[in-house]
Amino acid sequence: MTILHTADWHVGVETHGTIDPKTGLSTRLLDFLRSIDSIVDHAIKEKVDAFLFAGDAFKVRDPNPTHQREFSTRIRKLAKAGIPVFLCIGNHDTPMAHGRATSVDIYQALEMDNVWVSRRPEIVTIPTKRGPLQILSIPWLKSEDIPTIGETLHDLYEKLDNNIPTVTVAHADVAGAVYSSEQQVSITSQNHVFPLSLLIHEKVDYIALGHIHRHQVLSHAPPVVYAGSIERIDFGEEEEEKGFVVVGINRAPAKKKRRVSWMFHPTPSRPFLTLRHTIDATDQHPTKTISTMIEKASIGGKIMRIILTIPHDATAPIDFAAIRKICEGATLTGISRILEQQTRSRLSSTESPTSLSTMDALNAYLMAKNIKGVRARELVAAAEKLIL
């Protein structure tokens, strides 16, 4: 049995995007849709037996009609191809008010063939062309469900049929996971952390996780895997590879453990790039130096930023307009300037500001600022007139 595991699509994130003149849509929305299409196309081409989505379909709880249309188009394409689709509710899908529908409840309401939606801890058994697949679902927990989740899972584990391939699908924060940028886009303050031991059970073959954006493996026996998000959201995810996971569960004789394998597949996510440069105070042509650095980097099509460290004694000007011109092949989010401060001279350990006379303090200040010669004498003379 082959299963595709994905999560955290966040349709609606448009940070660092512009309007595409051909479609009228945000270029960042198009980035996300391109990655989603690569996942859907892979599922159909490889004829996977089930498509498991571990939560967070949209950026916000109440997505606009355009975002709903684009998400629905992809889900319908999978369902029409005969692939069972299981949607687990994430924190971005969960409504604030009790009784309100989630952003993906429409599929359940329409009773769309081959689509299942889960918004509470439960066991869902879905048919596949290779037999039934048992799913233990753990959507994003409501506050009232947190105190009893241990007991709830214990009862659900007892009800699992050990003769059926079983996958846990959870949108959760699991202890030991390394965070990415999910906290930057979080829309809820509730953050229950699951002990890893609570998810591992002998009847479960694979644990498919969503919520943390960094792809990572928390355990190998059984595999406990965060698929990760499908697109980078900000520069905090610059070094992370984005993608989805394909899982294989082999049949096994009765009373023997099923063999599980999995592989991470990258999506064509938009690259992010940070260029850093410390300007030499003696460089009389810093614009040319920075331009050369940019030209050597592969910036085409990337979302990029430039961070410049400028010493206090740098004198040559920087042509920022020229630098932006060179970056036209990329999306330049900004040029940050870090101005280095001159290190101040300290008084000796035997001195304190209050122990110095006014003129001695002035002379110490002039020395610290490296003011000498005629200018220093003029300042001292002027001070003496004011003091006296």
C-alpha positions as CSV (number, residue, x, y, z in Angstrom):
1,M,0.0,0.0,0.0
2,T,1.4,3.4,-1.0
3,I,0.3,6.5,0.9
4,L,1.2,10.2,0.2
5,H,1.6,12.3,3.4
6,T,1.5,16.1,3.2
7,A,0.6,19.0,5.4
8,D,0.7,22.8,6.0
9,W,-0.2,24.1,2.5
10,H,-1.2,27.5,4.0
11,V,-2.9,28.7,0.8
12,G,-3.2,32.4,1.2
13,V,0.3,33.3,2.3
14,E,1.3,36.2,0.1
15,T,4.3,37.7,1.9
16,H,6.9,39.0,-0.5
17,G,4.6,38.7,-3.4
18,T,3.4,41.0,-6.2
19,I,0.5,40.9,-8.5
20,D,1.0,38.6,-11.6
21,P,-0.3,40.6,-14.6
22,K,-1.5,37.5,-16.5
23,T,-3.7,36.0,-13.7
24,G,-4.3,38.9,-11.3
25,L,-3.2,36.7,-8.5
26,S,-0.3,37.1,-6.0
27,T,2.9,35.6,-7.3
28,R,3.3,34.0,-3.9
29,L,-0.1,32.3,-4.2
30,L,1.1,31.0,-7.6
31,D,4.2,29.7,-5.9
32,F,2.1,27.7,-3.4
33,L,-0.2,26.4,-6.1
34,R,2.7,25.2,-8.2
35,S,4.0,23.2,-5.2
36,I,0.6,21.8,-4.5
37,D,0.2,20.8,-8.1
38,S,3.5,19.0,-8.0
39,I,2.2,16.9,-5.1
40,V,-1.2,16.2,-6.7
41,D,0.4,15.3,-10.0
42,H,2.8,12.9,-8.3
43,A,-0.1,11.2,-6.4
44,I,-2.1,10.7,-9.7
45,K,0.9,9.6,-11.8
46,E,2.1,7.1,-9.2
47,K,-1.4,6.0,-8.5
48,V,-1.0,6.2,-4.7
49,D,-3.6,4.3,-2.6
50,A,-4.4,7.1,-0.2
51,F,-3.7,10.9,0.2
52,L,-3.3,12.0,3.8
53,F,-3.4,15.7,4.6
54,A,-2.2,16.5,8.1
55,G,-3.8,19.9,8.6
56,D,-3.6,23.7,7.8
57,A,-5.1,24.0,4.4
58,F,-5.2,27.8,4.5
59,K,-3.4,30.7,6.1
60,V,-6.5,31.9,7.9
61,R,-9.7,30.3,9.3
62,D,-11.9,32.2,6.9
63,P,-10.2,31.9,3.5
64,N,-11.5,34.1,0.7
65,P,-13.3,32.6,-2.3
66,T,-10.3,32.6,-4.5
67,H,-8.2,30.6,-2.1
68,Q,-11.1,28.2,-1.5
69,R,-11.5,27.7,-5.2
70,E,-7.9,26.9,-5.8
71,F,-7.7,24.4,-2.9
72,S,-11.0,22.7,-3.9
73,T,-9.9,22.3,-7.5
74,R,-6.9,20.2,-6.3
75,I,-8.9,18.1,-3.9
76,R,-11.5,17.4,-6.5
77,K,-8.8,16.4,-9.0
78,L,-7.5,13.8,-6.6
79,A,-11.0,12.5,-5.7
80,K,-12.0,12.2,-9.4
81,A,-8.8,10.2,-10.1
82,G,-10.1,7.7,-7.6
83,I,-7.6,8.5,-4.8
84,P,-9.1,8.5,-1.3
85,V,-8.4,11.9,0.4
86,F,-8.2,12.3,4.2
87,L,-8.3,15.8,5.6
88,C,-7.2,16.3,9.2
89,I,-8.1,19.7,10.7
90,G,-5.2,21.9,11.8
91,N,-5.1,25.0,14.0
92,H,-5.4,27.3,10.9
93,D,-8.6,25.4,9.9
94,T,-10.2,25.5,13.4
95,P,-12.9,28.2,13.9
96,M,-12.8,30.4,17.0
97,A,-16.4,30.0,17.9
98,H,-18.0,26.7,19.0
99,G,-20.3,25.3,16.4
100,R,-18.8,27.1,13.4
101,A,-17.7,25.1,10.4
102,T,-14.0,24.6,9.6
103,S,-12.6,25.8,6.4
104,V,-12.7,22.3,4.9
105,D,-16.1,21.1,6.3
106,I,-17.7,21.8,3.0
107,Y,-16.4,18.5,1.6
108,Q,-18.1,16.6,4.3
109,A,-21.3,18.6,3.9
110,L,-21.4,17.9,0.2
111,E,-20.6,14.2,0.8
112,M,-18.0,14.3,-1.9
113,D,-16.9,10.9,-3.0
114,N,-13.4,9.8,-1.9
115,V,-13.0,12.7,0.6
116,W,-13.1,12.3,4.4
117,V,-12.8,15.2,6.9
118,S,-11.9,14.6,10.6
119,R,-12.3,17.3,13.2
120,R,-12.1,15.2,16.4
121,P,-9.9,12.3,17.7
122,E,-11.4,9.2,16.1
123,I,-10.7,6.1,14.0
124,V,-11.6,6.4,10.3
125,T,-11.4,3.4,8.0
126,I,-11.2,4.3,4.4
127,P,-11.3,1.9,1.4
128,T,-8.4,1.8,-1.0
129,K,-7.8,-0.4,-4.1
130,R,-5.4,-2.5,-2.0
131,G,-7.8,-2.9,0.9
132,P,-8.9,-0.9,3.9
133,L,-6.6,1.7,5.6
134,Q,-7.2,2.4,9.2
135,I,-6.5,6.0,10.3
136,L,-6.3,7.2,13.9
137,S,-7.0,10.9,13.6
138,I,-5.8,13.5,16.0
139,P,-6.8,17.0,14.7
140,W,-5.8,20.2,16.4
141,L,-7.2,19.8,19.9
142,K,-9.8,22.0,21.4
143,S,-9.0,23.3,24.9
144,E,-11.6,21.0,26.4
145,D,-10.1,17.9,24.8
146,I,-6.5,18.5,26.1
147,P,-7.0,17.2,29.7
148,T,-8.4,13.9,28.6
149,I,-6.4,13.2,25.4
150,G,-4.3,10.5,27.1
151,E,-7.5,8.5,28.0
152,T,-9.0,9.2,24.6
153,L,-6.0,7.8,22.8
154,H,-5.9,4.8,25.1
155,D,-9.5,3.9,24.3
156,L,-8.9,4.4,20.5
157,Y,-5.7,2.2,20.5
158,E,-7.8,-0.6,22.1
159,K,-10.3,-0.4,19.3
160,L,-7.8,-0.6,16.4
161,D,-7.9,-3.7,14.3
162,N,-4.3,-5.1,14.2
163,N,-5.0,-6.9,10.9
164,I,-5.4,-3.6,9.0
165,P,-2.6,-1.2,8.0
166,T,-2.8,1.7,10.4
167,V,-1.6,5.2,10.2
168,T,-1.9,8.0,12.8
169,V,-2.6,11.4,11.2
170,A,-2.0,14.2,13.7
171,H,-1.8,18.0,13.6
172,A,0.2,18.6,16.7
173,D,3.3,19.9,18.4
174,V,5.3,16.8,19.5
175,A,8.1,17.0,22.1
176,G,11.5,17.0,20.5
177,A,10.5,18.6,17.2
178,V,12.6,21.5,15.9
179,Y,10.6,24.6,15.2
180,S,10.6,26.5,11.9
181,S,8.5,29.6,11.1
182,E,5.1,28.2,12.2
183,Q,5.2,30.4,15.3
184,Q,5.4,33.5,13.1
185,V,2.1,32.7,11.3
186,S,0.3,31.1,14.2
187,I,-3.2,32.2,14.8
188,T,-3.7,30.6,18.2
189,S,-2.0,30.9,21.6
190,Q,-3.0,27.3,22.5
191,N,0.0,25.0,22.1
192,H,-0.3,21.6,23.8
193,V,2.9,19.5,23.4
194,F,2.4,15.8,22.9
195,P,4.9,13.4,24.5
196,L,6.3,11.3,21.7
197,S,5.5,8.1,23.7
198,L,1.8,9.0,23.6
199,L,1.8,8.6,19.8
200,I,3.9,5.4,19.5
201,H,1.9,2.2,19.7
202,E,2.5,-1.4,18.4
203,K,-0.7,-1.3,16.3
204,V,0.4,1.8,14.4
205,D,2.6,1.5,11.4
206,Y,3.3,5.1,10.6
207,I,2.7,8.5,12.3
208,A,2.0,11.3,9.8
209,L,2.4,14.7,11.4
210,G,1.6,18.3,10.5
211,H,2.0,21.7,12.2
212,I,5.8,22.0,12.4
213,H,7.1,23.4,9.1
214,R,10.5,21.8,9.2
215,H,10.6,18.3,7.7
216,Q,12.0,16.0,10.3
217,V,11.9,12.4,11.7
218,L,11.2,12.0,15.5
219,S,11.4,8.2,15.5
220,H,12.1,5.3,13.2
221,A,10.3,2.5,14.8
222,P,7.6,3.2,13.9
223,P,8.4,6.2,11.7
224,V,7.1,9.5,13.3
225,V,7.5,12.0,10.5
226,Y,6.7,15.7,10.0
227,A,6.2,16.2,6.2
228,G,6.9,19.9,6.7
229,S,5.4,22.7,4.8
230,I,5.4,22.9,1.0
231,E,6.8,26.4,0.5
232,R,9.1,28.7,2.4
233,I,7.2,31.4,4.3
234,D,10.1,33.7,5.4
235,F,13.9,33.8,5.7
236,G,13.7,31.7,8.8
237,E,13.1,28.8,6.4
238,E,15.8,29.8,3.9
239,E,17.9,26.6,4.5
240,E,15.0,24.2,4.7
241,E,14.0,21.8,1.9
242,K,10.2,21.7,1.4
243,G,8.2,18.8,0.1
244,F,6.0,15.7,0.9
245,V,6.5,12.1,2.0
246,V,5.5,8.9,0.2
247,V,5.0,5.9,2.5
248,G,5.0,2.2,1.6
249,I,3.3,-0.3,3.9
250,N,3.9,-3.9,2.9
251,R,1.5,-6.7,3.8
252,A,2.7,-9.2,6.3
253,P,1.5,-12.6,7.5
254,A,-0.9,-12.7,10.4
255,K,0.7,-11.7,13.8
256,K,3.8,-10.3,12.1
257,K,4.8,-6.7,12.0
258,R,4.2,-4.9,8.7
259,R,7.3,-3.4,7.0
260,V,7.2,0.3,6.4
261,S,9.4,2.5,4.2
262,W,9.1,6.1,3.3
263,M,10.8,8.7,1.1
264,F,10.9,12.5,1.2
265,H,10.2,14.3,-2.2
266,P,11.0,18.0,-2.6
267,T,8.5,20.5,-4.1
268,P,9.6,23.2,-6.6
269,S,9.5,25.8,-3.7
270,R,10.7,29.3,-4.3
271,P,14.3,29.7,-3.0
272,F,15.2,32.4,-0.4
273,L,18.6,34.0,-0.4
274,T,20.4,36.2,2.1
275,L,23.6,38.0,1.0
276,R,25.8,39.5,3.7
277,H,28.7,41.8,3.2
278,T,30.9,43.8,5.6
279,I,32.2,47.0,3.8
280,D,35.9,47.7,4.2
281,A,36.4,51.3,5.5
282,T,39.2,51.8,2.9
283,D,37.0,50.6,0.0
284,Q,36.4,53.7,-2.2
285,H,34.1,51.8,-4.5
286,P,31.7,49.9,-2.3
287,T,28.9,49.9,-4.8
288,K,31.1,48.1,-7.3
289,T,32.2,45.6,-4.6
290,I,28.6,44.8,-3.6
291,S,27.5,44.6,-7.3
292,T,30.2,42.0,-8.0
293,M,29.1,40.0,-5.0
294,I,25.5,40.0,-6.3
295,E,26.6,39.1,-9.8
296,K,28.5,36.1,-8.5
297,A,25.5,34.8,-6.6
298,S,22.7,33.0,-8.5
299,I,19.8,35.3,-7.7
300,G,17.4,34.7,-10.6
301,G,13.9,34.0,-9.5
302,K,14.8,34.0,-5.8
303,I,13.3,36.1,-2.9
304,M,16.4,37.8,-1.5
305,R,17.6,40.3,1.0
306,I,20.9,42.1,1.5
307,I,22.5,42.8,4.8
308,L,25.4,45.3,4.9
309,T,27.7,46.0,7.8
310,I,29.1,49.5,7.5
311,P,32.0,50.7,9.7
312,H,31.7,54.0,11.4
313,D,34.7,55.5,9.5
314,A,33.5,54.5,6.0
315,T,33.5,57.5,3.8
316,A,32.6,56.4,0.3
317,P,28.9,56.6,-0.7
318,I,26.8,53.6,-1.7
319,D,24.5,53.8,-4.6
320,F,21.5,51.8,-3.4
321,A,19.4,52.5,-6.5
322,A,22.2,50.9,-8.6
323,I,22.2,47.9,-6.3
324,R,18.4,47.5,-6.6
325,K,18.7,47.7,-10.4
326,I,21.1,44.8,-10.4
327,C,18.7,42.7,-8.4
328,E,15.8,43.1,-10.8
329,G,15.9,39.4,-11.7
330,A,15.0,38.5,-8.2
331,T,12.4,39.7,-5.6
332,L,14.5,42.0,-3.3
333,T,12.7,42.4,0.0
334,G,15.1,45.0,1.3
335,I,18.7,46.2,2.0
336,S,19.5,46.3,5.7
337,R,22.3,48.5,7.0
338,I,24.1,47.7,10.3
339,L,26.2,50.7,11.3
340,E,29.1,49.8,13.5
341,Q,29.7,52.1,16.4
342,Q,33.2,53.4,17.3
343,T,34.5,51.7,20.5
344,R,34.8,54.3,23.2
345,S,38.0,54.6,25.3
346,R,37.5,53.7,28.9
347,L,38.8,55.6,31.9
348,S,41.5,53.8,33.8
349,S,40.4,51.6,36.8
350,T,41.7,54.3,39.2
351,E,39.6,57.1,37.6
352,S,35.9,57.8,37.7
353,P,34.0,60.6,35.9
354,T,33.4,62.4,39.2
355,S,37.1,62.3,40.2
356,L,38.0,64.5,37.1
357,S,37.9,68.2,36.9
358,T,35.7,69.6,34.1
359,M,38.8,70.4,32.0
360,D,40.3,67.0,32.6
361,A,37.1,65.4,31.5
362,L,37.0,67.5,28.4
363,N,40.6,66.5,27.5
364,A,39.8,62.8,28.1
365,Y,36.8,63.2,25.7
366,L,38.8,64.9,23.0
367,M,41.4,62.1,23.2
368,A,38.7,59.4,23.0
369,K,37.3,61.1,19.9
370,N,40.8,61.5,18.4
371,I,40.4,65.3,18.2
372,K,43.9,66.9,18.1
373,G,45.9,69.9,17.1
374,V,44.3,73.3,16.4
375,R,40.7,72.0,16.7
376,A,41.4,70.6,20.1
377,R,43.0,73.8,21.3
378,E,40.1,75.9,20.1
379,L,37.6,73.7,21.9
380,V,39.6,73.9,25.2
381,A,39.9,77.7,24.9
382,A,36.2,78.0,24.3
383,A,35.4,75.8,27.3
384,E,37.7,77.8,29.6
385,K,35.9,81.0,28.7
386,L,32.5,79.3,29.5
387,I,33.7,77.8,32.7
388,L,35.5,80.8,34.0
